[in-house]
C-alpha cells in the first residue's frame, strides 16, 4: 500500500462504551484514522478488570482484552452527574457518537437520543444494545447466550439428541461490532448531504440477520430448522478425528469423492454406496471408520494442505496457538505487535481484516488509561481528576 | 403487488452509488443487498447457464416448495440475499459479453466479485485493468484465503473454512468434539467486514478521487473473533475449553427444557443478586435456602419444565435475571420486540407477501434504510440496464440473437421441489409447519403501521 490519507482522518468519534461490541466498533473507526475519544465514568469500563493482564511498564499491568478493543483511542473520564455540560461540549466537536453495550448506559449518562438529535442535528448517533432502545424488551438483561437464544441461532445449534448449543466465546460481540462499524461509516457518508441520524442497533437482530436461509425456509416452505442429527454425511464439513486432532472435508459436485479416495489412498471410499450425501449418511459409521484408519497417523495440517492442493474442499480444526503460527496469516501480516509484554514476551493480535490496496491499518497508540487524556481534552475537568487507575 | 417494497421511495445515505455485483451464494451477494438497503443502485450480473446456488438447489427454499416452471425466480434465500437489485444476464465467456460488462463497469463506483482469481486475470478485468478507464472504481474481491500467501490458491467454502478459522475449536459440548455452530458464519463475517472496507474506500475516494482494490480473504477473519483464546495462548494461561453454554462472567448459564416440544429457555445468572432472585423463584423445588449451583440448576430445570419458554423468560426478567426463550423463526415473527422494531422486511413474491430478514437497526433521519424491493427475476432488467449504458434496441437484439444476453436460463432444468418429508425423516428439519399463513398474517404489520 502507498501512503494516502487515512479515510476517517479529521473525523471525531465519541464513545460512551462499556463491554465489548461498542468499544470494538469505535476502535475499528479509529483504525481508519478517526480521532476516537472514549468517555468513561469515574469507575471506568468493566473490561479494564478482565484478566489476563499485560505489562506496560514496571508496576503497570493492564487488561489484554481491554487493550485489544481500545487501542487507537484517547480516554476521558467524567462524572455523569457533575460533568454533563462537558460531555455536551465534547459532543459538539464530534461527528459520531457511539453508545453501548448496555441499555443502562443511556440512563447512566442521562441521555435521551431525541434530545441529543435536536441539540446536534448533524451528529451520527449510534446505540448498540442487546434488544435496541425501544420496544417492550429494551430493558431486558442479556448475555451472549441469551442473545444467541433470542436471535433464533441457538434453535438449530448443536446435536439433535442433546440440547441447543451456542457458538463459543462471545460471538455477539463481533456480529454487532462489525455491523456497528460499517453502519456508522455509511451514516457518515450520508451525513455530508443529508445531516445526522439516530441508529438504534439491536445485537439480537444483528445475529438474526444471519438467518438468510432459516427464515425463508420457514416463511416460504414451512420447514422448521433444527439441531443436526447424530447420523449425517461425514463429508459435509463437520470435524472428523485425524491423528492428534480433527480435519474436515466437503464433497460437492465440483470436488467428487474419487479425488478424496485417491488422496487418502483408500479406494473403498470411491465405491458407489458412498457416492451421494444421503448414502454417506446411511453409511456414516463406515465412512468415518475408513477415514479414521487412513488418517490415524496423519497430521491434520498435512491432510489439509495436501487435500487442498488437489482441489478438495478441506479444513482442519486449529487452535489459537496454531493460528498465531500460521504461515499463511503471517505472510499476509494479519497480526500486529501489541504494546508491552504478556507473560514476559511480546504479544500479537489480529489487526488487519480486509486488505485495501492504498489504505493501511495502523496502531497509532495504546489503549488509554482511565482518564489519561482528560486534562488534554477537557482541561476544566482534568484539573479535578487525575489519571492513574487501571 | 409491486416489485418495490414499502418505503423504498425515500433515498438512502448511499443514494447515487452504482454497484456491479458479479458474485454468488452468500457473503458477497449479501454485501451488495445491504448496500441496496442503504440506497445504492445494484446490478447483479448473472451467467446464462449457471444459476446462483440460492436460485435453485439445496440452498434455495422455493415459495410453497413448488418446483418446475420458472422456479429459479421464487427462492426465499435468493430474495433475502439479493433484495433490491436488478438482474442482467450476460454471457461473459463471449468477448461481446465482456465488452458490455466493461461499459457497465465504466459507469460504476464499485465492483464486487468472488470468482477464482484466475478468471478475471484471464479476461483482463482485474482492478488494475479496470482503473485505466475508470480511475474512481473501487473493487472488492472475496476469496477463501485472499490473493497472497501460501494458501491463496486453495479452494474454500464457508463450511470448510470454519474449522480452519479457529472458532470451531472453542464450540462444543463439555468434553466433546469441536462443533460447527450455525449455518455459514464465515460468510456473514465476510459480508460485514467487506462493507467496512468498501465504505472506508469510499471515504478515502472523497479525499483522493481514486478508487482502490480490496482483497478480502475470509480465513483471516477467524482470529478476529477469538481474542480471548489468542490472549490466553500468549499469556500462558489455560485455553478456553469447549464448555457448552457456560459463559465467562456468569455463575451459571445454560438452556433449560420447558413445557412443549423443543421448548427451551436460556438463562444466565450473572451475580449473587441474580442468584438470590432465582433461589426465590424456584424455592419450591429446593431443599434448603443456600443451594450450590448444581442444585440450583436442577431446581431451575424443574421450575421451567412446567412453563412455556416465553413465560419463564418473562418471569426471570421481571426478577432482574438474564433469560430468553430459544426462539425458532415462528417465535421471532411473533415476538413483540421484533414486531415493535419492524425487524422483518416484507416483499411481494409471486402474488403473496413474505418476510425476509431486515436490517438489525432502526434508522431515524432524513434518509431511509430498508429493503428496496424483492430480488430480481432472472434477467428481469436486461433491457433497462443495457439501454442505460447506451446500447440501442438493434444492438440489444443482436446480443439476444447471439445468446450473449438471455431471458431464461440456458440448458438448465427448472429446480425440483424438495422432498420435505424425507428431509424431516433425515433430521434436517424438525417438522413442516402447516400454519405458516396464519402466523404470517398475524405477524405482518398492518398497512397503517408502515
Interface residues (C-beta under 8 A of the other chain):
Chain A: X4 X5 X6 X7 X8 X9 X28 X32 X51 X52 X54 X64 X65 X68 X69 X117 X131 X132 X134 X135 X136 X137 X138 X140 X141 X142 X143 X144 X145 X146 X147 X148 X149 X150 X151 X152 X153 X154 X155 X156 X157 X158 X159 X160 X162 X163 X164 X165 X166 X167 X168 X169 X170 X171 X173 X174 X175 X178 X179 X181 X182 X183 X185 X186 X187 X188 X189 X190 X191 X194 X195 X196 X197 X198 X199 X200 X201 X202 X203 X204 X205 X206 X208 X209 X210 X211 X212 X213 X214 X215 X216 X217 X218 X219 X220 X221 X222 X223 X224 X225 X226 X228 X229 X231 X232 X236 X237 X238 X239 X241 X246 X247 X248 X249 X250 X252 X255 X278 X281 X304 X305 X308 X309 X311 X312 X313 X314 X315 X316 X317 X318 X319 X320 X321 X323 X324 X327 X328 X329 X331 X332 X334 X335 X342 X343 X345 X347 X348 X349 X350 X352 X353 X354 X355 X356 X357 X358 X359
Chain B: X11 X12 X13 X14 X26 X30 X38 X39 X59 X61 X62 X63 X64 X65 X74 X75 X76 X77 X79 X80 X81 X127 X140 X145 X146 X148 X149 X150 X151 X152 X154 X155 X156 X157 X159 X160 X161 X162 X163 X164 X165 X166 X167 X168 X169 X170 X171 X172 X173 X177 X178 X179 X180 X181 X182 X183 X185 X188 X189 X192 X193 X194 X195 X196 X197 X199 X200 X201 X202 X203 X204 X207 X208 X210 X212 X213 X214 X215 X216 X217 X219 X220 X221 X222 X223 X224 X225 X226 X227 X228 X229 X230 X231 X232 X233 X234 X235 X236 X237 X239 X240 X242 X244 X245 X247 X248 X249 X250 X253 X254 X255 X257 X262 X264 X265 X266 X267 X268 X270 X317 X320 X321 X322 X323 X324 X325 X326 X327 X328 X329 X330 X331 X332 X333 X335 X336 X337 X338 X340 X341 X343 X344 X349 X354 X355 X356 X357 X358 X359 X360 X361 X362 X363 X364 X365 X366 X367 X369 X418 X420 X423 X426 X427 X428 X429 X430 X431 X432 X433 X434 X436 X440
